[in-house]
């Protein structure tokens, strides 16, 4: 909250000294109908400015001055764009497609020989996750100077695999491996009869709707710093998890699966009360 107070004081001081709505070159300060805007986190810019001021007196506490709040809570990896249908009304768009995949290789002694030598590739774990977010809303503004009030509403659809999926590939036949030397001592299927194969999360679907209110200050033509918070709900639904494993059955290796639980949740709350700062560029 101290960041919000500092921001509001700075805006008030600047507003007293700069009230004109055009630059020295005659350019409009505020966005106009037909303008597009992109919005991003202002924290890296503030970090750079604070570090520049303290360049001769390094202070680790100044590396993250806004560590009490994020950009817009839950949207740290979302692209935000606006299209101004009029001088006082804009359509807001949000989109994100985030994915991650890793491969971890494990090396152990060769299980097919008793010779003592270098470790060989024993197994590989492949992990992956993805998430898609699509948002749409309307923003309205009030004010006739550099300090503008903003308010409106928006919704978002969230799709993903609900976490990290893992699959394991063994480099040796099951008959060559002693199950008691499984990779992880805390594996759910790491006992004398099972080999872990995969863990897959259920499909995750989320719906969010929120109303928001905030302020925006134009420190230069078509460039602004702002803060907002909102109130709304989030409904989230996740499918059942699936665990697969291989076990020995009458001298045959059989793959089985266990189904986990599914989850539904509903949250109604105020978000982003830290009112983290954002910076917008209009063109």
Secondary structure by P-SEA (a helix, b strand, c coil): caaaaaaaaaaaaaaaacccccccccccccccccbbbbbccaaaaaaaaaaaaacccccccccccccccccccccccbbbbbbbccccbbbbbbbbbbbbbbbbbbbcccccccccccccccbbbbbbcbbbbbbbbbbbbbbcccbbbbbbcbbbbbbccccbbbbbbbcccccccccccccccccccccccccccbbbbcbbbbbbbbcccccccccccccccccccccbbbbbbbcbbbbbbccccccbbbbbbbbbbbbbbcccccccccbbbbbbbcc
